[in-house]
């Protein structure tokens, strides 16, 4: 039996101490990355947008108190002259810079080599009184519709931050100074005042990392000047100060500079979006950090052990997203994850293996650290070397499933090709969040924006569009089930109900998308997502080259198994009458266990290589995803697309979905 994965005794004393310091949630009162709210001080301000959390139904009852308590405890930020005359993107950029310059705490922990640790914010939306008067009713109307959709188990939706891979290699190569220069060049050619104002907001946002990094440099210099600081640590602090004076404003030249620039850039995305990391991912970190690593080794500036220690310090940083959850024991804290994903391995442009020495070093870091974040994913493909595959399998056996092995290049690339993404870039994909494949640097994937309960369609088809659980009509009248003379009639009803569910859920999703694009731009993130400068549109407003709202299907097997059971047992074999089946479902099989067992044992089940049900699952999948893919959000032009990611909704929607013809009883989870 493989021994449990534990932190390695080979960790350096520095890393052991920093790792233990992170886990000391209760004792560490001198440094906590808990939510810090910042307000303009107006009596109409808001620092929390429920649209950002629409896919987390368990917090719906608490949203009003969260909104009020965050605002009540918010720090008032003095505003620059002329602030209220500027556009929302410019106000957001200026406000963020003011927070970074004077209000976000700066703290360097003893021994750390990568600095920057307080990034959980609740930032003012910087709206005027008139804008707030339109924003709040829009949110209230959307939220009322959302709550109803969730209560009926149709699904849920929001406009969720994160779930994107910014163009981090661009930051390392150009620095924000180079990015800003490119934006200013675009400004010089832009005649439209609104577009020019947007570009100016992005240019101002490029100053954000420099502002905060210089404060960290000053703090490092202060600590280095303390006579009580050991000489070795003084030297490290002076090096940290020099690095922070340089990156990420200027291009990185060394491995240490690259990792520090990477963390500061990433950390500030979380701060700017007031979202602690969910789905904000790095992409193929072993590919774009490798040139810095190799160059430093070749020139004698770096050893493998020192590189490992730098990466281990970098690893620890991501876990501070959990500070308040860890302290209160919340289930989205130490027992779950925010999905700040790193990807290693995989193929190159011609299908060749792209793993390198840094791939192996990162595997060592993952194994030795035993931390929740960043989430590690290994891309595998037909040409993955045997020794690398053996190493990864050994780690998975020890680590109870880490690193993830979810993205096999040949299959992943086929899926991306189906979406019409550029053929020449498909090889360089990476997953975000949990397992969702995207392109790097210009793809706003929106991979948890919408969650659709597919199983509800068969329930509605068997009750003429009326929810069996609540008794309310939520679908079209497709006929009483006893009137279906053929399976095709029943199947057509299922598809009509599925379309109706999609229509209603996507209308709510489009409104969430409009609200966020209108009232909550994120100019800082837009500086490092390609397409936003060229399109003159924010990342929230369809600015990236590729911009999606992904509809995640929940309960496919429940749907397919149920349809297959009706086909076989009601229509093909006529062992169960339609009226008999519907009565049993309405009664949750109470006193009808023999019938339920017939459905369980004789109904075909998806996933067993049985074409009878697998063909139904395939047809329904193609049907609903094709319908979704035809649609776009009216406000932003973002394309809807379908996917499968059940998250925890397969459990949550069990009690809200009636008993189903596959033999599942109401209350039990979906597939």
ZAMARGU-4260 file (C-alpha; in steps of 0.2 Angstrom, whole numbers, plus 5000, padded with zeros to 4 digits):
<rodrens>
0) 5000/5000/5000 | 5007/5017/4995 | 5011/5028/5010 | 5001/5044/5012 | 5008/5059/5004
5) 5016/5070/5017 | 5027/5085/5017 | 5045/5080/5013 | 5058/5080/5027 | 5070/5086/5014
10) 5062/5103/5014 | 5074/5117/5019 | 5072/5125/5036 | 5066/5141/5028 | 5052/5132/5018
15) 5047/5121/5032 | 5045/5137/5043 | 5035/5146/5030 | 5024/5132/5026 | 5020/5129/5045
20) 5017/5148/5047 | 5004/5147/5033 | 4995/5133/5042 | 4995/5143/5059 | 4978/5151/5055
25) 4974/5155/5073 | 4991/5160/5079 | 4995/5171/5064 | 4986/5187/5070 | 5001/5198/5063
30) 4997/5193/5045 | 4981/5187/5038 | 4975/5188/5020 | 4957/5192/5025 | 4945/5202/5015
35) 4949/5221/5016 | 4935/5232/5009 | 4938/5249/5001 | 4925/5262/4997 | 4924/5279/4989
40) 4914/5285/5004 | 4898/5289/4995 | 4882/5283/5003 | 4877/5274/4988 | 4893/5264/4986
45) 4894/5245/4984 | 4909/5234/4987 | 4901/5217/4983 | 4892/5211/4967 | 4881/5196/4969
50) 4883/5193/4950 | 4901/5187/4954 | 4894/5173/4965 | 4878/5167/4956 | 4884/5149/4954
55) 4886/5147/4973 | 4868/5144/4978 | 4872/5140/4996 | 4877/5158/5000 | 4861/5166/4992
60) 4853/5168/5010 | 4868/5177/5016 | 4871/5190/5002 | 4862/5204/5010 | 4872/5203/5026
65) 4888/5201/5016 | 4884/5217/5006 | 4880/5227/5021 | 4894/5221/5033 | 4908/5223/5020
70) 4903/5241/5016 | 4901/5245/5035 | 4919/5240/5038 | 4926/5247/5022 | 4941/5259/5022
75) 4937/5276/5014 | 4950/5280/5000 | 4953/5298/4996 | 4950/5301/4978 | 4960/5311/4965
80) 4953/5327/4958 | 4941/5325/4944 | 4938/5307/4948 | 4919/5308/4945 | 4921/5315/4928
85) 4930/5300/4921 | 4923/5284/4914 | 4919/5269/4925 | 4935/5260/4918 | 4946/5275/4922
90) 4938/5277/4939 | 4941/5258/4943 | 4959/5260/4937 | 4963/5276/4947 | 4954/5269/4963
95) 4964/5252/4962 | 4980/5262/4961 | 4975/5273/4976 | 4972/5257/4986 | 4989/5250/4981
100) 4998/5266/4984 | 4992/5270/5002 | 4980/5256/5009 | 4984/5238/5005 | 4995/5232/5019
105) 5013/5227/5014 | 5021/5213/5025 | 5037/5203/5021 | 5037/5186/5031 | 5054/5181/5039
110) 5064/5171/5026 | 5052/5172/5011 | 5060/5174/4994 | 5044/5178/4985 | 5035/5193/4992
115) 5017/5199/4991 | 5003/5192/5002 | 4988/5202/5005 | 4976/5202/4990 | 4959/5198/4996
120) 4949/5214/4993 | 4931/5220/4991 | 4934/5235/4980 | 4921/5250/4977 | 4913/5248/4960
125) 4916/5267/4959 | 4898/5271/4952 | 4890/5288/4952 | 4873/5291/4961 | 4864/5290/4944
130) 4874/5274/4939 | 4871/5266/4956 | 4852/5269/4954 | 4852/5259/4938 | 4864/5246/4944
135) 4855/5240/4960 | 4838/5237/4952 | 4846/5227/4938 | 4855/5216/4950 | 4839/5214/4961
140) 4829/5209/4945 | 4843/5197/4940 | 4845/5189/4957 | 4826/5186/4959 | 4826/5177/4943
145) 4842/5167/4948 | 4834/5162/4964 | 4819/5155/4955 | 4829/5146/4943 | 4839/5137/4957
150) 4823/5133/4967 | 4816/5125/4952 | 4832/5115/4949 | 4834/5123/4931 | 4852/5128/4935
155) 4861/5143/4940 | 4872/5157/4932 | 4883/5172/4936 | 4897/5182/4928 | 4911/5174/4937
160) 4928/5181/4938 | 4944/5171/4936 | 4944/5155/4925 | 4956/5163/4913 | 4975/5162/4909
165) 4982/5179/4907 | 4997/5182/4895 | 5010/5180/4909 | 5024/5177/4897 | 5021/5194/4889
170) 5023/5202/4906 | 5040/5193/4908 | 5046/5197/4891 | 5040/5216/4890 | 5036/5221/4908
175) 5022/5232/4911 | 5032/5247/4905 | 5033/5238/4888 | 5014/5234/4888 | 5010/5252/4893
180) 5021/5259/4879 | 5011/5248/4867 | 4994/5254/4874 | 5000/5272/4873 | 5005/5270/4855
185) 4987/5264/4851 | 4980/5279/4860 | 4990/5291/4849 | 4981/5283/4834 | 4964/5283/4842
190) 4952/5297/4837 | 4936/5290/4846 | 4935/5299/4864 | 4927/5284/4872 | 4939/5271/4865
195) 4954/5283/4870 | 4947/5284/4887 | 4947/5265/4889 | 4965/5264/4883 | 4970/5277/4895
200) 4962/5267/4909 | 4972/5252/4903 | 4988/5263/4903 | 4985/5269/4921 | 4982/5251/4926
205) 4999/5246/4920 | 5006/5257/4934 | 4998/5246/4947 | 5011/5232/4949 | 5025/5245/4949
210) 5016/5255/4963 | 5014/5240/4975 | 5031/5232/4970 | 5040/5248/4975 | 5032/5248/4992
215) 5038/5230/4994 | 5055/5235/4989 | 5055/5249/5002 | 5049/5237/5015 | 5063/5225/5011
220) 5076/5239/5012 | 5069/5244/5029 | 5071/5226/5036 | 5088/5225/5028 | 5094/5240/5037
225) 5088/5234/5054 | 5104/5229/5064 | 5095/5215/5072 | 5092/5206/5055 | 5105/5193/5052
230) 5118/5197/5038 | 5113/5183/5027 | 5095/5188/5028 | 5100/5206/5025 | 5108/5201/5008
235) 5092/5192/5003 | 5082/5207/5007 | 5093/5218/4997 | 5091/5206/4983 | 5072/5206/4985
240) 5072/5225/4985 | 5082/5226/4969 | 5070/5213/4961 | 5055/5222/4966 | 5062/5239/4960
245) 5063/5231/4943 | 5049/5218/4940 | 5036/5217/4934 | 5038/5235/4928 | 5053/5230/4917
250) 5057/5213/4908 | 5063/5199/4919 | 5080/5193/4916 | 5083/5180/4929 | 5073/5165/4936
255) 5070/5174/4953 | 5065/5189/4944 | 5053/5179/4933 | 5045/5170/4947 | 5043/5186/4957
260) 5035/5195/4942 | 5024/5181/4939 | 5017/5181/4957 | 5015/5199/4959 | 5005/5200/4942
265) 4994/5185/4947 | 4991/5192/4964 | 4985/5208/4958 | 4973/5200/4946 | 4965/5193/4962
270) 4965/5209/4971 | 4958/5219/4956 | 4944/5207/4953 | 4940/5206/4972 | 4940/5187/4969
275) 4953/5176/4978 | 4960/5165/4964 | 4946/5154/4958 | 4951/5147/4941 | 4964/5160/4938
280) 4977/5149/4931 | 4995/5150/4925 | 4995/5139/4909 | 5011/5130/4904 | 5023/5136/4917
285) 5037/5124/4914 | 5038/5131/4896 | 5039/5149/4898 | 5049/5149/4914 | 5062/5137/4907
290) 5072/5149/4897 | 5076/5159/4913 | 5080/5143/4923 | 5091/5136/4910 | 5100/5153/4907
295) 5104/5155/4925 | 5110/5138/4927 | 5122/5140/4912 | 5129/5156/4919 | 5131/5150/4936
300) 5118/5161/4945 | 5107/5147/4950 | 5107/5130/4957 | 5094/5117/4956 | 5091/5117/4975
305) 5090/5136/4975 | 5077/5136/4960 | 5067/5123/4970 | 5067/5134/4985 | 5061/5149/4975
310) 5047/5139/4968 | 5042/5132/4985 | 5041/5150/4992 | 5030/5154/4976 | 5019/5138/4980
315) 5015/5144/4997 | 5009/5161/4992 | 4994/5154/4983 | 4987/5146/4999 | 4984/5162/5007
320) 4968/5163/4997 | 4962/5151/5011 | 4966/5162/5026 | 4949/5166/5032 | 4941/5149/5027
325) 4955/5140/5036 | 4952/5149/5052 | 4933/5146/5052 | 4934/5129/5044 | 4923/5133/5030
330) 4921/5119/5017 | 4928/5129/5003 | 4944/5132/5012 | 4956/5118/5018 | 4945/5104/5012
335) 4942/5111/4994 | 4951/5122/4982 | 4951/5138/4972 | 4959/5130/4956 | 4974/5141/4953
340) 4980/5128/4940 | 4998/5126/4934 | 5001/5115/4919 | 5017/5105/4915 | 5022/5093/4901
345) 5012/5090/4885 | 5017/5091/4867 | 5025/5104/4856 | 5019/5111/4839 | 5023/5096/4829
350) 5017/5083/4842 | 5034/5081/4850 | 5036/5080/4869 | 5039/5097/4877 | 5044/5092/4894
355) 5061/5098/4901 | 5071/5099/4916 | 5060/5112/4924 | 5045/5100/4922 | 5054/5087/4933
360) 5059/5100/4946 | 5041/5106/4947 | 5036/5088/4950 | 5048/5087/4965 | 5041/5104/4972
365) 5023/5097/4970 | 5028/5081/4979 | 5037/5089/4993 | 5026/5103/4997 | 5009/5094/5000
370) 4999/5110/4998 | 4982/5113/4990 | 4987/5127/4978 | 4992/5129/4965 | 4983/5115/4958
375) 4995/5104/4947 | 4990/5097/4930 | 5001/5086/4919 | 4997/5086/4901 | 5000/5068/4894
380) 5000/5063/4876 | 5005/5048/4865 | 5023/5053/4865 | 5025/5056/4884 | 5042/5048/4889
385) 5040/5032/4899 | 5050/5039/4914 | 5040/5054/4915 | 5024/5044/4915 | 5031/5032/4928
390) 5036/5047/4939 | 5018/5055/4938 | 5009/5038/4941 | 5020/5035/4957 | 5015/5053/4963
395) 4997/5050/4960 | 4997/5034/4970 | 5006/5043/4984 | 4996/5059/4984 | 4979/5052/4982
400) 4976/5060/4965 | 4989/5074/4963 | 4995/5079/4951 | 4979/5079/4940 | 4980/5068/4924
405) 4964/5075/4916 | 4970/5082/4899 | 4976/5070/4886 | 4982/5081/4872 | 4975/5071/4857
410) 4957/5071/4864 | 4959/5089/4871 | 4965/5096/4855 | 4950/5088/4846 | 4938/5096/4857
415) 4946/5113/4855 | 4946/5111/4836 | 4927/5107/4836 | 4925/5125/4844 | 4933/5133/4829
420) 4949/5139/4838 | 4964/5143/4828 | 4972/5126/4822 | 4990/5133/4824 | 4988/5136/4843
425) 4978/5121/4848 | 4994/5112/4854 | 4998/5125/4866 | 4981/5124/4876 | 4981/5123/4895
430) 4967/5120/4908 | 4959/5132/4920 | 4951/5130/4936 | 4947/5111/4938 | 4949/5104/4921
435) 4943/5116/4908 | 4954/5117/4892 | 4957/5135/4885 | 4970/5144/4875 | 4982/5154/4884
440) 4983/5173/4885 | 4968/5178/4875 | 4953/5166/4879 | 4940/5171/4892 | 4933/5154/4894
445) 4919/5158/4906 | 4919/5139/4911 | 4908/5140/4926 | 4896/5154/4921 | 4881/5143/4919
450) 4876/5126/4926 | 4861/5117/4918 | 4852/5103/4925 | 4849/5091/4910 | 4839/5079/4920
455) 4825/5091/4923 | 4820/5089/4904 | 4814/5072/4906 | 4804/5076/4922 | 4796/5090/4912
460) 4792/5079/4897 | 4784/5067/4908 | 4773/5080/4916 | 4768/5091/4902 | 4780/5105/4907
465) 4775/5106/4925 | 4789/5104/4939 | 4784/5088/4948 | 4793/5094/4964 | 4785/5112/4965
470) 4769/5110/4954 | 4773/5125/4944 | 4774/5126/4926 | 4792/5130/4920 | 4792/5122/4903
475) 4780/5121/4887 | 4765/5110/4886 | 4772/5096/4876 | 4757/5084/4879 | 4752/5072/4893
480) 4764/5058/4893 | 4750/5045/4890 | 4746/5053/4874 | 4764/5049/4867 | 4761/5035/4854
485) 4779/5032/4849 | 4796/5034/4857 | 4799/5048/4844 | 4785/5058/4851 | 4792/5057/4869
490) 4810/5060/4863 | 4804/5076/4854 | 4795/5082/4870 | 4812/5079/4880 | 4821/5090/4867
495) 4808/5104/4868 | 4809/5104/4887 | 4828/5105/4886 | 4827/5119/4874 | 4815/5129/4885
500) 4827/5126/4900 | 4841/5133/4889 | 4831/5148/4884 | 4827/5153/4901 | 4844/5150/4909
505) 4853/5158/4895 | 4842/5174/4897 | 4847/5175/4915 | 4865/5172/4910 | 4865/5186/4897
510) 4858/5198/4910 | 4872/5194/4922 | 4885/5196/4908 | 4877/5213/4904 | 4878/5219/4922
515) 4896/5214/4924 | 4901/5221/4907 | 4892/5238/4911 | 4896/5241/4929 | 4911/5231/4933
520) 4926/5232/4921 | 4943/5226/4926 | 4955/5237/4916 | 4970/5229/4925 | 4966/5211/4919
525) 4962/5218/4902 | 4980/5224/4900 | 4986/5206/4900 | 4973/5198/4890 | 4976/5199/4872
530) 4962/5207/4861 | 4956/5219/4874 | 4968/5233/4867 | 4964/5229/4849 | 4945/5228/4852
535) 4945/5243/4864 | 4934/5232/4875 | 4936/5226/4893 | 4939/5208/4897 | 4921/5208/4904
540) 4914/5215/4888 | 4920/5203/4875 | 4937/5211/4872 | 4948/5195/4872 | 4951/5187/4855
545) 4941/5172/4861 | 4927/5175/4873 | 4914/5162/4879 | 4900/5159/4892 | 4901/5141/4895
550) 4886/5131/4900 | 4890/5116/4910 | 4878/5101/4909 | 4874/5092/4925 | 4867/5075/4925
555) 4869/5068/4907 | 4869/5050/4913 | 4853/5053/4923 | 4845/5060/4907 | 4852/5047/4895
560) 4848/5032/4907 | 4830/5039/4910 | 4827/5041/4891 | 4834/5024/4887 | 4823/5016/4901
565) 4807/5024/4894 | 4812/5018/4876 | 4816/5000/4881 | 4803/4997/4895 | 4789/5007/4889
570) 4790/5007/4870 | 4801/4993/4865 | 4796/4979/4877 | 4780/4987/4884 | 4784/4980/4901
575) 4779/4996/4910 | 4764/5008/4905 | 4767/5026/4903 | 4754/5031/4916 | 4761/5018/4928
580) 4778/5025/4926 | 4772/5043/4929 | 4762/5038/4945 | 4778/5029/4952 | 4789/5044/4949
585) 4776/5056/4957 | 4775/5044/4972 | 4794/5042/4973 | 4792/5024/4971 | 4783/5022/4988
590) 4777/5004/4989 | 4783/5001/4971 | 4801/4994/4974 | 4798/4980/4962 | 4795/4993/4948
595) 4810/5003/4953 | 4821/4988/4953 | 4815/4984/4936 | 4820/5001/4930 | 4837/5000/4939
600) 4842/4982/4933 | 4834/4982/4915 | 4836/4999/4910 | 4852/5002/4900 | 4865/5012/4909
605) 4877/5025/4901 | 4896/5021/4902 | 4895/5002/4900 | 4899/5002/4881 | 4880/4999/4877
610) 4876/5008/4861 | 4857/5007/4866 | 4860/5021/4879 | 4877/5028/4873 | 4869/5033/4856
615) 4855/5042/4866 | 4868/5051/4876 | 4878/5056/4861 | 4863/5062/4852 | 4857/5073/4867
620) 4874/5080/4869 | 4876/5085/4851 | 4858/5092/4852 | 4860/5103/4867 | 4878/5109/4864
625) 4874/5113/4846 | 4859/5124/4851 | 4869/5133/4864 | 4884/5136/4852 | 4872/5145/4840
630) 4869/5159/4853 | 4878/5174/4859 | 4876/5186/4874 | 4867/5202/4866 | 4877/5214/4877
635) 4895/5208/4874 | 4894/5196/4859 | 4902/5182/4869 | 4897/5165/4862 | 4888/5152/4873
640) 4896/5135/4872 | 4892/5118/4881 | 4903/5108/4892 | 4901/5095/4906 | 4907/5099/4924
645) 4895/5094/4937 | 4905/5102/4952 | 4894/5099/4967 | 4877/5102/4958 | 4874/5084/4955
650) 4871/5083/4974 | 4863/5099/4977 | 4850/5097/4963 | 4845/5079/4969 | 4832/5084/4981
655) 4825/5097/4969 | 4823/5085/4954 | 4809/5072/4954 | 4812/5053/4954 | 4818/5048/4937
660) 4814/5033/4925 | 4832/5026/4928 | 4826/5021/4945 | 4834/5036/4955 | 4823/5042/4969
665) 4820/5060/4972 | 4833/5067/4985 | 4847/5055/4978 | 4861/5063/4968 | 4861/5065/4950
670) 4875/5058/4939
</rodrens>
